[in-house]
Amino acid sequence: MRSGKASRTALRVAIRRAAHQLTDRPPVLDDPIAMQLIGPEFARDMERAAHRVARDFRAYLAARARYAEDRLTEAVRSGVEQYVILGAGLDTFAYRNHWPKLQVYEVDFPATQQWKRELLKEKGIAEPANLTYVPLDFEHGTLADGLAVAGFNAARPAFFGWLGVTPYLTLDAFRSTLSYIAGLPSGSGVSFDYVFAPETLTPARRAIFDRLQKRLTDAGEPLQLFFHADALAEEVRQAGFVCCDQADTERLNDIYFRDREDGLRLSPVRIGMLATAWV
């Protein structure tokens, strides 16, 4: 990541979420703010992201965000009033949040947040009163310390969105974050995605993984943390969570892509899963 700029991965995700709004009707994730963030300077990228061959990745990113926000809805209905987005990038939930009592904390590297805030200002998108930015360089501070300074109440339950982050972490960093969340009051939870260990993939899935890994490595952001579903469930249990729900491609298709006239759905060639753990 270059100083003062969002990571290339965060920008690519935002472009594909914006393309989803234009191309796939109705959108699985209704995100008009993404369209505002991605301006004409990214027209060529938008064209590529809207192409048919890019449809599966668009669909996955939309379903991933929708899955996490649906789990957040469950948490809010149970009384949770704090939502922490880890590695927020160009996430737009805080600007679509329709719960006035829900305080949102966006945690990310200072340079990425600066870039995002400049982009929001340039596009005329106001920062909501119930949003707090938590600039955090994990080499010089902990999640607990960063959130405490930002006013987060660790004595109250909270929900965490942790999308597009865990595959880039070390195992120690993954476990440290899980342990912190698991130590919060009952009712807290976290949604995240993970990637299967490459050696466990079928040849077709391994080919997809290898292409993705090459692009990410070229961008300076290679994947480095992988799990099998059973191993992931054991990590969550060892951290102290009460239960863990895992959603594979088939389940996501059944929930979000059933009976669509445009045929949009996730490819059966999957290389990872989504998970939600509850305290």
N, C-alpha and C positions, 0 to 999 in steps of 0.2 A: 504493500500500500504506500503510495506516495504521500508525502506530507501535504496536508491541506486538501486532499482529494478522497472521495469515497473509494472503497475497494472496487475493483473491476467486477467482482462477483455481485456485490450489492447493486451496482448499476445494471448489470445484466438481468437480475431478478426484477428490478423495477420496470425495465423495458418490456419484459415478457408479461408482467402483470398488466401493463398498459395495453399491450397488444391483445390480451385476452378480452379486455373491455370492448375493443373495436371489432374483433373477429368472431368471437364465440358468443352466440346469442341463444338463450340468456346466459350471462356470465355466472359461473359457479361462485365466484367471489365478486360482489358488487363493490367496485373500488374506483369511483370517479376521480379521486385525488391522484391516483397513479397517472391518469391521463394529463392532469394539470402539471405534474412534476416533469414529465418527459416532453420536452418542447421540440420545435422543428429541427434543432441541431442534431437530433437523433433519428431523423426521418428514415435514413438508410437502415439503421439498426431495427427500427420498428417494422420496416418492410420485411426484413429477414425473419423477425420474430413472429410475424403474422402469417408466414408461409405455411403451407400444409405440412411440410416435412418437420416443422418445429412445433406442430400441434400437441404432441404428447408432452413435451417439456412445459409448454404453456399450461396444459391441463393439470400437470402435477403440481406446479407452483401455486396455481389457484386452489387446488384441493388441499394442499398442505396448509395454506393460510386459513382456509375456511374451516378445516378440521380444528386447528388451534383456537380459532375464534368461537367455534361452537362449544368447545370445552370451557372456554372462558365464560360463555353465557351460563353454563351449568354452575360454575363457581360463583358468579354474581348472584344467581338465583338462590344460592345457599348462604348469601350474606357477605361474600368477599368484596372488598372495596379497594383493593390494591392490585394493580397489574404491572408486572415488570417484563419489559421486552429486552432480552439479552441479545447483544449483537444486532441492534435495531436496524442498522443500515438505513435504507430509504422506506422502511415500513410506514404505512399510512394510518394504522388503526386509530392513533390518538386524535387524528383529524376527522375521523368518522365516528368516534365514540359517542353513543347516544345515552350513556348513563352518567348523569351529572355528578353522582357521588363516587364514581370510580376514578381513583387517582392513578394516572399512568406514569411509569418511570421508564425512560428510554436509556439503556446502558450501551455505550459503545466507545470506541477510541475517540479522543478529543478531536483529531483531525477529521474523522468521518462526520462527527456531529457538527463541526464548524461548516464543512462543505454542505451538509444537509440544510442547516439553518439559513445559509446564504441562498441556497436554491429555493427554499420556501419563501423567503423574503422577495426574491426576484420574481417569483410566480404570483405574489400577492396572497399567499396562503397564511392566515393568521395562526399563531401558536395558541392553543386553547389554555385556559387558566388551570385546568386540572392535569396538565402535563408538566413533568419535571425531567430535564435532561441530566443524565448522570455520566459525565465524561470520565472514563476510567481506563487507564493503562495498566493492564494486569501485571506488568513487570514491576510496577511501583506501588501497587495498592491492591487490596482485596475487595471482593464483591460486597462483603459485609460492611467494610469501612465506607466504601463509596455510597452505598445505599443509606447508611446511617447519616452521613453528611447531608444527603439529599432530603432527609426528613422521613424516610421509610420507617414504618412502625413494625419492628420485628416481633412485637407482642401480639400482633393481629395477623390473621391468615392472609395469604396472598396467592395469586396465580402468576405463573411465569410462562412466557412464550420464548422458546429457545430454538428457533428455526434456522436451518442453514449454517449452524455453528459447530455442533458437536463433531462432525467428521474432520474438522480442521484442528481439533484440540489434541493435547497429550492426554494420556489416560489419567494422570495425576490431576490435571486441570478439570477434566470431566468429573472425576470422583469428588473433588473439592466442591464444585458447584452443586452437585447432587446432594452432598452431605449438608450444605448450608440450607438448601430448600427443605430437605427432610427434617431439619431441626426447627422449622417454623410450626406454628400452631395447627392443630387438626383442621382440615378443610382446605389447606394449601395444596397446590398441585403445580405440575409443569408439563407442557407439551413440547416434544422435540422430535427431530428426525435423526435417523442413523443409517449408515451404509453397511451392507454385508461384507464380511471378509472376502477379498477378491478370490482367494483360493477355493472358496465354497461355491462360486458361481458356475453356472453352466457355460459352455463355450459361447452361446449367443449373448448371455448376460455379461460375460467377461469382456467380450468385444466392445460392448457399449461402455462398460466401466473404463476400459483402457482409453477409449476416445475421450471420455469426459476427463479422466485424470491427466491426459496430455494437455488439453486446453487449460485446465486449472494450473498445472505445473508451469506452462508457458506464461500464465498470468501471475506467477509467483505465489499461488495459493493452493498447493497440492493437498489432497485428502491424506490423512494420516491415522485416523482412528476408526476401527471397524469392529463389528460385533456379529455374532450369530444371535438369533432371537432368544434362545434359551440363556445364553450368556448375558445378554442385555437384561433380561428379567431378573437374573441373579444379582447383577450389579445394583439394580434398583432396590431389590429386597435387602441386600447388604447395607445399602445407604440408610435404610430405615423407613422406606415408604410402605404403606399398608397394602396397596394394590397397584397393578400396572395393566393398562389396556394397550394392546398393539393393533394397529390397523394396517392390513396389507392392501395390495392393489385391488384384489377382488372385492374386499369390503368397501373401499373407497368408491369403486365403480358403482356398487349397489346403492350407496348412500347419495352420491352426488351426480352420477351420470346416467342413471336409469331412464330409459324411454326418451332420450334426446333425439330430436328430429335431425340434428346435424351429425349424429353419430360420434360426437366427441366422447372419448373415454381414455382411460389410462392403458398403456400397453401392458400385456401380460409379461413382457420381458422386464422384470423389476430387479433393482439392485439394492433396495433398502426398504425401510418401513417407517411409519410414524408411531409414536408412543406417547401415552399420558400416564404419569404416575401421581398418585394422591397420598397425602399424609393422613 
